[in-house]
Amino acid sequence: MDTAQTLDRGLRLLTLVADTPGGLTVTEAANRLGVGRAVVYRLVTTLTEHALIRRDSGGRLRLGLGLLHLARRAQPLLADAALPALRRLADQVRATAHLTVADGDEAVAVAVVEPSATMFHVAYRTGSRHPLGSGAAGRAILSDAEGWTVSAGELQPGAYGIAARVHVEGLRASVGVVALAPLDPATVGPHVVSAAQTLTTALT
């Protein structure tokens, strides 16, 4: 097996494990990749040494903690790419704008921009977490729709949100806004979708 082929198979295995939240066995991985079990065992050994894959108590392959280190390095780059679009969105709709990514079954704010021309707005901290199924940002990540999702008082009483999914392969993310007063979806929604499309293009 040449080096390029080994690397390709290792990356495909890593992606396969990432896309299988419940983990998978070596046999399942071999069948999905179309290779022998011995090949998968060799790949798992190498990826385990780098903490990119681990085997749970039942022997199923799961993502390793080494990926968290890589993710922490990637998040600042992601946030930097998002800031211009978030600044424009925050000032357009006069609400706090944010980029949110999925981390397991939680949504995490990786970049936040507050509007520059309002006296009062929602304080939303970078690093804030909430369940993916709650709030506009999380539900937008879970949605396959091209439009926007809306929430009212789900994460914080009196807070209103609108978010749209960022469609980038390998990235589960959304762009959204949150305000202290109800947001008109027909007016704000298109701005949020436009910002999500801008980020989709920038990150593709």
C-alpha positions as a Markdown table, in Angstrom:
| # | Residue | x | y | z |
|---|---|---|---|---|
| 1 | Met | 0.0 | 0.0 | 0.0 |
| 2 | Asp | 1.6 | 3.3 | -1.0 |
| 3 | Thr | 1.8 | 6.3 | 1.2 |
| 4 | Ala | -0.8 | 8.4 | -0.7 |
| 5 | Gln | -3.3 | 5.5 | -0.6 |
| 6 | Thr | -2.7 | 4.9 | 3.1 |
| 7 | Leu | -3.3 | 8.6 | 3.8 |
| 8 | Asp | -6.5 | 8.6 | 1.7 |
| 9 | Arg | -7.9 | 5.6 | 3.5 |
| 10 | Gly | -6.9 | 7.0 | 6.9 |
| 11 | Leu | -8.7 | 10.2 | 6.2 |
| 12 | Arg | -11.8 | 8.4 | 4.8 |
| 13 | Leu | -11.9 | 6.3 | 7.9 |
| 14 | Leu | -11.6 | 9.4 | 10.1 |
| 15 | Thr | -14.5 | 11.0 | 8.2 |
| 16 | Leu | -16.5 | 7.8 | 8.4 |
| 17 | Val | -16.1 | 7.7 | 12.2 |
| 18 | Ala | -17.0 | 11.4 | 12.5 |
| 19 | Asp | -20.2 | 10.8 | 10.5 |
| 20 | Thr | -21.2 | 7.9 | 12.7 |
| 21 | Pro | -22.1 | 9.3 | 16.2 |
| 22 | Gly | -22.8 | 5.9 | 17.7 |
| 23 | Gly | -19.4 | 4.6 | 16.6 |
| 24 | Leu | -18.8 | 1.6 | 14.4 |
| 25 | Thr | -16.9 | -1.7 | 14.5 |
| 26 | Val | -13.8 | -2.6 | 12.5 |
| 27 | Thr | -15.9 | -4.9 | 10.4 |
| 28 | Glu | -18.5 | -2.2 | 9.7 |
| 29 | Ala | -15.7 | 0.2 | 8.8 |
| 30 | Ala | -14.1 | -2.3 | 6.5 |
| 31 | Asn | -17.4 | -2.9 | 4.7 |
| 32 | Arg | -18.1 | 0.8 | 4.3 |
| 33 | Leu | -14.6 | 1.6 | 3.0 |
| 34 | Gly | -14.5 | -1.5 | 0.8 |
| 35 | Val | -11.2 | -2.8 | 2.3 |
| 36 | Gly | -10.1 | -5.7 | 4.4 |
| 37 | Arg | -10.3 | -5.8 | 8.2 |
| 38 | Ala | -6.5 | -6.0 | 8.4 |
| 39 | Val | -6.2 | -2.7 | 6.5 |
| 40 | Val | -8.6 | -1.0 | 9.0 |
| 41 | Tyr | -6.7 | -2.5 | 12.0 |
| 42 | Arg | -3.5 | -0.9 | 10.7 |
| 43 | Leu | -5.2 | 2.4 | 10.1 |
| 44 | Val | -6.8 | 2.4 | 13.5 |
| 45 | Thr | -3.5 | 1.6 | 15.2 |
| 46 | Thr | -1.8 | 4.7 | 13.6 |
| 47 | Leu | -4.8 | 7.0 | 14.2 |
| 48 | Thr | -5.0 | 5.8 | 17.8 |
| 49 | Glu | -1.3 | 6.6 | 18.3 |
| 50 | His | -2.1 | 10.2 | 17.3 |
| 51 | Ala | -5.3 | 10.3 | 19.5 |
| 52 | Leu | -7.5 | 10.9 | 16.5 |
| 53 | Ile | -9.5 | 7.7 | 17.0 |
| 54 | Arg | -10.2 | 5.7 | 20.1 |
| 55 | Arg | -12.0 | 2.4 | 20.8 |
| 56 | Asp | -14.7 | 2.5 | 23.4 |
| 57 | Ser | -15.4 | -0.3 | 26.0 |
| 58 | Gly | -17.4 | -2.1 | 23.4 |
| 59 | Gly | -14.7 | -2.0 | 20.8 |
| 60 | Arg | -16.4 | 0.5 | 18.6 |
| 61 | Leu | -14.4 | 3.2 | 16.8 |
| 62 | Arg | -15.0 | 6.8 | 18.0 |
| 63 | Leu | -13.3 | 10.1 | 17.5 |
| 64 | Gly | -10.3 | 10.7 | 19.8 |
| 65 | Leu | -9.4 | 13.7 | 22.0 |
| 66 | Gly | -6.6 | 14.7 | 19.6 |
| 67 | Leu | -9.3 | 16.2 | 17.3 |
| 68 | Leu | -10.3 | 18.6 | 20.0 |
| 69 | His | -6.8 | 20.1 | 19.8 |
| 70 | Leu | -7.1 | 20.5 | 16.1 |
| 71 | Ala | -10.5 | 22.0 | 16.4 |
| 72 | Arg | -9.3 | 24.6 | 18.9 |
| 73 | Arg | -6.7 | 25.7 | 16.5 |
| 74 | Ala | -9.3 | 25.9 | 13.6 |
| 75 | Gln | -11.9 | 27.9 | 15.5 |
| 76 | Pro | -10.0 | 31.2 | 15.6 |
| 77 | Leu | -9.4 | 30.9 | 11.8 |
| 78 | Leu | -13.1 | 30.3 | 11.4 |
| 79 | Ala | -14.1 | 33.2 | 13.6 |
| 80 | Asp | -11.7 | 35.6 | 11.7 |
| 81 | Ala | -13.3 | 34.6 | 8.4 |
| 82 | Ala | -16.8 | 35.2 | 9.8 |
| 83 | Leu | -16.2 | 38.6 | 11.4 |
| 84 | Pro | -16.8 | 40.9 | 8.4 |
| 85 | Ala | -20.1 | 39.2 | 7.5 |
| 86 | Leu | -21.2 | 39.2 | 11.1 |
| 87 | Arg | -20.3 | 42.9 | 11.5 |
| 88 | Arg | -22.4 | 43.8 | 8.4 |
| 89 | Leu | -25.3 | 41.6 | 9.6 |
| 90 | Ala | -25.3 | 43.0 | 13.1 |
| 91 | Asp | -25.4 | 46.6 | 11.8 |
| 92 | Gln | -28.0 | 45.8 | 9.2 |
| 93 | Val | -30.6 | 44.4 | 11.6 |
| 94 | Arg | -29.4 | 46.2 | 14.7 |
| 95 | Ala | -29.0 | 42.9 | 16.7 |
| 96 | Thr | -26.2 | 40.7 | 18.0 |
| 97 | Ala | -24.9 | 38.5 | 15.2 |
| 98 | His | -23.2 | 35.1 | 15.8 |
| 99 | Leu | -21.6 | 32.2 | 14.1 |
| 100 | Thr | -22.4 | 28.9 | 15.9 |
| 101 | Val | -21.0 | 25.4 | 15.2 |
| 102 | Ala | -22.1 | 22.0 | 16.4 |
| 103 | Asp | -19.9 | 20.2 | 19.0 |
| 104 | Gly | -21.5 | 16.8 | 19.5 |
| 105 | Asp | -25.1 | 17.5 | 20.6 |
| 106 | Glu | -24.4 | 21.1 | 21.6 |
| 107 | Ala | -24.2 | 24.4 | 19.7 |
| 108 | Val | -21.2 | 26.6 | 20.5 |
| 109 | Ala | -20.9 | 30.3 | 19.6 |
| 110 | Val | -17.4 | 30.7 | 18.0 |
| 111 | Ala | -17.8 | 34.4 | 16.9 |
| 112 | Val | -20.1 | 37.1 | 18.2 |
| 113 | Val | -20.5 | 40.7 | 17.0 |
| 114 | Glu | -22.7 | 43.2 | 18.8 |
| 115 | Pro | -24.4 | 46.0 | 16.8 |
| 116 | Ser | -22.6 | 49.4 | 16.9 |
| 117 | Ala | -25.7 | 51.7 | 16.8 |
| 118 | Thr | -28.0 | 50.4 | 19.6 |
| 119 | Met | -28.1 | 51.4 | 23.3 |
| 120 | Phe | -29.4 | 48.0 | 24.4 |
| 121 | His | -28.7 | 44.5 | 22.9 |
| 122 | Val | -28.2 | 40.9 | 23.9 |
| 123 | Ala | -24.9 | 40.1 | 25.4 |
| 124 | Tyr | -23.9 | 36.8 | 23.9 |
| 125 | Arg | -20.5 | 35.4 | 24.9 |
| 126 | Thr | -18.2 | 33.5 | 22.6 |
| 127 | Gly | -18.0 | 30.0 | 23.8 |
| 128 | Ser | -21.7 | 30.0 | 25.0 |
| 129 | Arg | -23.2 | 26.5 | 24.7 |
| 130 | His | -26.7 | 25.2 | 24.4 |
| 131 | Pro | -28.5 | 22.0 | 23.2 |
| 132 | Leu | -28.6 | 21.7 | 19.4 |
| 133 | Gly | -32.4 | 21.2 | 19.5 |
| 134 | Ser | -33.0 | 24.5 | 21.3 |
| 135 | Gly | -32.9 | 27.9 | 19.8 |
| 136 | Ala | -32.8 | 29.2 | 16.2 |
| 137 | Ala | -29.0 | 28.6 | 15.8 |
| 138 | Gly | -29.0 | 25.0 | 16.8 |
| 139 | Arg | -32.1 | 24.1 | 14.8 |
| 140 | Ala | -30.7 | 25.8 | 11.8 |
| 141 | Ile | -27.7 | 23.6 | 12.0 |
| 142 | Leu | -29.9 | 20.5 | 12.1 |
| 143 | Ser | -32.1 | 21.7 | 9.3 |
| 144 | Asp | -31.5 | 20.9 | 5.6 |
| 145 | Ala | -33.7 | 23.8 | 4.5 |
| 146 | Glu | -32.4 | 26.8 | 2.6 |
| 147 | Gly | -34.4 | 29.4 | 4.6 |
| 148 | Trp | -34.2 | 30.5 | 8.2 |
| 149 | Thr | -35.4 | 29.3 | 11.6 |
| 150 | Val | -37.0 | 31.4 | 14.3 |
| 151 | Ser | -37.0 | 31.2 | 18.1 |
| 152 | Ala | -38.6 | 33.2 | 20.9 |
| 153 | Gly | -37.6 | 33.0 | 24.5 |
| 154 | Glu | -36.2 | 29.4 | 24.3 |
| 155 | Leu | -32.7 | 30.0 | 25.6 |
| 156 | Gln | -33.3 | 33.3 | 27.5 |
| 157 | Pro | -36.7 | 34.8 | 28.4 |
| 158 | Gly | -37.3 | 37.9 | 26.2 |
| 159 | Ala | -34.7 | 37.0 | 23.6 |
| 160 | Tyr | -35.6 | 36.4 | 20.0 |
| 161 | Gly | -33.5 | 34.7 | 17.4 |
| 162 | Ile | -33.3 | 34.0 | 13.6 |
| 163 | Ala | -30.6 | 31.8 | 12.1 |
| 164 | Ala | -29.7 | 30.1 | 8.8 |
| 165 | Arg | -27.4 | 27.2 | 8.1 |
| 166 | Val | -24.0 | 27.5 | 6.6 |
| 167 | His | -23.7 | 24.9 | 3.9 |
| 168 | Val | -20.1 | 23.8 | 4.0 |
| 169 | Glu | -19.1 | 20.1 | 3.7 |
| 170 | Gly | -17.7 | 18.9 | 6.9 |
| 171 | Leu | -18.8 | 21.9 | 8.9 |
| 172 | Arg | -22.1 | 22.0 | 10.9 |
| 173 | Ala | -22.7 | 25.7 | 11.5 |
| 174 | Ser | -25.2 | 28.5 | 11.3 |
| 175 | Val | -25.3 | 32.3 | 11.3 |
| 176 | Gly | -27.9 | 34.0 | 13.3 |
| 177 | Val | -29.0 | 37.1 | 15.2 |
| 178 | Val | -30.5 | 37.6 | 18.6 |
| 179 | Ala | -32.4 | 40.6 | 19.9 |
| 180 | Leu | -34.3 | 41.8 | 22.9 |
| 181 | Ala | -37.4 | 42.6 | 20.8 |
| 182 | Pro | -39.3 | 40.5 | 18.3 |
| 183 | Leu | -37.6 | 40.3 | 14.9 |
| 184 | Asp | -39.6 | 40.5 | 11.7 |
| 185 | Pro | -38.7 | 37.2 | 9.9 |
| 186 | Ala | -39.7 | 38.6 | 6.5 |
| 187 | Thr | -37.3 | 41.6 | 6.9 |
| 188 | Val | -34.5 | 40.0 | 9.0 |
| 189 | Gly | -34.5 | 36.5 | 7.6 |
| 190 | Pro | -33.2 | 37.4 | 4.1 |
| 191 | His | -30.3 | 39.3 | 5.7 |
| 192 | Val | -29.4 | 36.3 | 7.8 |
| 193 | Val | -29.6 | 33.9 | 4.8 |
| 194 | Ser | -27.4 | 36.3 | 2.8 |
| 195 | Ala | -24.8 | 36.4 | 5.6 |
| 196 | Ala | -24.9 | 32.6 | 5.7 |
| 197 | Gln | -24.4 | 32.4 | 2.0 |
| 198 | Thr | -21.5 | 34.8 | 2.2 |
| 199 | Leu | -19.8 | 32.6 | 4.8 |
| 200 | Thr | -20.6 | 29.5 | 2.7 |
| 201 | Thr | -18.7 | 31.0 | -0.2 |
| 202 | Ala | -15.8 | 32.2 | 2.0 |
| 203 | Leu | -15.3 | 28.9 | 3.6 |
| 204 | Thr | -15.8 | 26.6 | 0.6 |
